[in-house]
Amino acid sequence: MNSRQRRGVILLLLSVLGALAAFAGVLSVIDDVKSKVGPEVTAYEVKKDIEPYTRLTAAQFEKTEMPKRWLSANAVTDLAAVRDKIAVTTLKKGSLLQSDMIVDQPALQPGQQEIAIMIDAATGVAGKITAGSSVNVYATFEGQKEGDPDLSKIIVTNARVLDVGDLTSLQPDADERTRAATEARPITFALSALDAQRITYAESFAKRVRLALVAPGETGTVPEQERTYELAKDK
């Protein structure tokens, strides 16, 4: 082997050693990053804005993976945590779900019972009513006999909404074929026995039942003399 060949072999060996050293350096950097970042865990992001007091479901969130050390202690890592929960504030799209963003769905109080009626968008404040809302329930009745005026009545005040169901297609009854099919949502209330009877009567016999959203924190009731309205008596 002449001197030129020996130099070539030496340079080749040096190149191999350099490559090995560079590879070892890369591995060292990767190990260092892994040691600083730590293992990844599952977290959940909000798919789109969720209004306060909305009942939560797993479909409203999407799974993401991120280093455990970057998560706050109250980050939700299991969607079972949203079962029977509602949003306590507006949940913004893309934000990570935290346990302090959700609370238990309101439960029945002693003497109350659950009752649900179907409400369409036109009479249900166009989707603004959510679990936890309070509403006044209005009903319009035809006069009992010919010549009697139609009446609008507030039949229940401050009714607490427990749940707002999915939009459902409704078909007209056999004796209401002139009415077009529409869509409505089941609204579940927590009511006393008497108020449950009132709202059931209204759903069965009123021409139309409407819900009026009550401002958050409002606890006053409508005076009895202001609960019935007749157009002829309006001054």
matplotlib code that plots the C-alpha trace (Angstrom):
import matplotlib.pyplot as plt

x = [0.0, 1.6, 1.4, -1.5, -3.6, -2.7, -3.9, -7.1, -7.8, -7.0, -9.4, -12.1, -11.7, -11.8, -15.0, -16.6, -15.6, -16.9, -20.3, -20.5, -19.7, -22.4, -25.0, -24.1, -24.6, -28.0, -29.1, -27.8, -29.9, -33.0, -32.6, -32.1, -35.3, -37.3, -36.1, -37.2, -40.5, -41.5, -44.2, -47.3, -50.8, -54.3, -56.1, -59.2, -59.9, -63.2, -64.4, -66.5, -67.7, -70.1, -72.5, -72.8, -75.1, -75.1, -75.2, -71.9, -71.3, -68.2, -68.9, -68.2, -64.5, -61.6, -58.6, -55.1, -51.7, -49.3, -46.5, -47.9, -45.6, -47.3, -50.8, -52.3, -53.3, -57.0, -56.8, -59.4, -57.8, -60.9, -64.1, -66.1, -65.7, -68.2, -71.0, -74.0, -72.1, -72.8, -70.5, -70.1, -68.9, -68.4, -66.0, -64.0, -63.0, -59.5, -59.2, -58.2, -61.0, -60.4, -62.3, -63.1, -64.9, -67.7, -70.2, -72.8, -76.0, -78.7, -80.7, -84.3, -85.1, -87.4, -91.0, -90.0, -90.4, -89.1, -91.4, -90.6, -92.5, -91.7, -90.8, -89.9, -87.2, -89.7, -91.2, -88.1, -85.9, -84.1, -81.6, -80.7, -82.4, -79.9, -79.7, -79.7, -81.7, -84.9, -87.9, -91.4, -94.0, -96.7, -99.8, -102.4, -105.9, -109.0, -112.2, -114.2, -117.3, -118.1, -117.6, -115.1, -111.8, -108.6, -106.3, -102.5, -101.5, -98.2, -98.9, -95.4, -92.7, -89.0, -89.3, -85.8, -84.6, -82.8, -82.1, -82.5, -82.8, -81.9, -83.9, -86.7, -88.9, -92.6, -95.5, -99.0, -101.7, -104.5, -106.9, -104.3, -103.4, -103.4, -100.5, -97.1, -94.6, -92.0, -89.0, -88.8, -86.7, -87.8, -87.3, -87.1, -88.1, -87.9, -91.3, -93.6, -96.6, -99.0, -96.7, -96.2, -100.0, -100.3, -97.6, -99.2, -102.6, -101.1, -99.3, -102.5, -105.1, -103.3, -103.0, -99.4, -96.9, -93.9, -90.9, -89.4, -85.9, -85.4, -82.3, -79.6, -80.0, -83.6, -85.8, -88.9, -92.3, -94.9, -97.8, -101.1, -102.9, -100.3, -100.4, -103.5, -103.6, -106.6, -106.2, -109.5, -108.3, -105.0, -104.8]
y = [0.0, 3.3, 6.5, 7.9, 4.8, 5.0, 8.6, 7.6, 4.9, 7.3, 9.9, 7.3, 6.2, 9.7, 10.3, 7.2, 8.3, 11.8, 10.4, 8.2, 11.2, 13.3, 10.4, 10.1, 13.8, 13.7, 10.8, 12.8, 15.8, 13.6, 12.0, 15.4, 16.7, 13.7, 14.0, 17.6, 17.1, 13.9, 11.4, 12.4, 12.1, 12.5, 15.9, 17.3, 20.4, 22.2, 21.7, 24.9, 27.5, 26.1, 28.4, 28.6, 26.0, 23.8, 20.1, 18.5, 15.4, 13.7, 14.7, 18.4, 17.7, 16.2, 14.2, 15.6, 14.4, 16.6, 16.4, 15.6, 18.3, 21.0, 20.1, 21.9, 19.8, 20.3, 19.3, 16.7, 13.5, 11.3, 12.3, 10.4, 13.5, 15.4, 12.9, 14.7, 18.0, 21.5, 24.3, 26.9, 29.5, 29.9, 27.3, 28.7, 26.7, 25.2, 25.6, 22.7, 21.3, 21.9, 20.5, 24.0, 24.8, 22.3, 21.6, 19.0, 19.3, 20.9, 18.2, 18.1, 19.8, 18.3, 18.5, 18.9, 16.6, 16.4, 17.1, 17.7, 19.4, 19.9, 23.5, 24.7, 27.3, 30.1, 29.7, 28.7, 31.8, 30.4, 28.1, 30.6, 28.4, 25.9, 23.6, 25.9, 28.6, 30.0, 30.8, 32.1, 29.9, 31.7, 30.1, 31.5, 30.1, 30.5, 31.9, 29.2, 30.0, 32.0, 35.7, 35.2, 36.9, 34.9, 35.1, 35.1, 33.8, 33.4, 29.9, 29.3, 31.7, 31.0, 27.4, 25.9, 24.1, 20.8, 19.7, 20.7, 17.7, 17.2, 18.8, 16.4, 16.4, 16.6, 15.5, 17.0, 15.1, 13.5, 16.3, 19.0, 18.1, 21.7, 22.4, 21.9, 19.5, 21.4, 20.7, 21.0, 20.2, 18.5, 20.9, 19.3, 21.3, 20.9, 21.9, 21.6, 19.3, 22.2, 23.9, 20.6, 20.3, 23.8, 23.3, 19.9, 21.5, 24.3, 21.9, 19.9, 22.7, 26.0, 27.3, 28.0, 27.7, 30.1, 30.4, 33.7, 33.6, 35.2, 37.2, 35.3, 36.0, 37.3, 35.7, 37.9, 36.7, 38.3, 39.8, 37.8, 40.7, 40.9, 37.3, 37.5, 39.6, 40.6, 42.8, 44.5, 45.6, 46.9, 50.6]
z = [0.0, -1.0, 0.9, -1.2, -0.4, 3.3, 3.4, 1.7, 4.3, 7.1, 5.7, 5.3, 8.9, 10.0, 8.1, 9.6, 13.1, 12.4, 11.2, 14.3, 16.5, 14.8, 15.1, 18.8, 19.2, 17.6, 19.8, 22.8, 21.8, 21.3, 24.6, 26.3, 24.6, 25.7, 29.2, 29.3, 27.6, 29.2, 28.1, 26.1, 27.4, 26.0, 26.3, 24.7, 22.7, 22.2, 18.6, 18.4, 20.8, 23.5, 25.3, 29.1, 30.8, 27.7, 28.4, 27.4, 25.2, 24.0, 20.4, 21.3, 21.9, 19.9, 21.1, 21.1, 22.4, 24.3, 26.9, 30.3, 31.9, 29.8, 31.0, 34.0, 37.0, 36.2, 32.5, 31.5, 30.2, 30.2, 28.5, 31.0, 33.1, 31.0, 31.6, 33.2, 33.2, 31.8, 30.8, 33.5, 31.1, 27.3, 26.0, 23.1, 20.1, 20.3, 24.1, 26.3, 28.4, 32.1, 35.1, 36.4, 33.1, 33.9, 36.7, 37.5, 35.6, 37.9, 39.8, 41.0, 44.3, 46.9, 45.7, 42.0, 39.1, 35.5, 32.6, 29.0, 26.2, 22.5, 21.6, 18.1, 17.3, 16.8, 20.2, 22.1, 21.7, 18.7, 20.5, 23.3, 26.0, 27.5, 30.5, 33.6, 32.0, 33.6, 31.5, 31.7, 29.9, 27.9, 26.3, 24.0, 24.4, 22.2, 23.8, 25.5, 23.4, 20.3, 20.9, 23.8, 23.2, 22.8, 25.8, 26.4, 29.8, 31.7, 33.2, 34.8, 35.9, 36.4, 35.2, 35.4, 32.3, 33.0, 29.4, 25.8, 23.5, 19.9, 17.0, 16.0, 12.9, 13.8, 11.7, 11.9, 13.7, 11.6, 12.4, 11.7, 8.1, 7.1, 9.3, 7.9, 9.5, 11.6, 13.8, 17.5, 20.5, 23.8, 26.7, 30.1, 33.1, 36.9, 38.2, 41.1, 40.7, 40.1, 37.5, 35.8, 35.5, 34.1, 31.5, 30.5, 30.1, 28.0, 25.7, 25.2, 24.7, 24.0, 20.4, 21.0, 23.9, 24.0, 26.2, 27.4, 28.6, 32.1, 32.7, 34.8, 38.5, 38.1, 40.8, 40.8, 39.7, 37.5, 39.5, 39.1, 37.6, 34.8, 33.8, 31.5, 28.4, 26.2, 23.2, 23.9, 27.4, 26.2, 26.7]

ax = plt.figure().add_subplot(projection="3d")
ax.plot(x, y, z, "-o")
ax.set_aspect("equal")
plt.show()
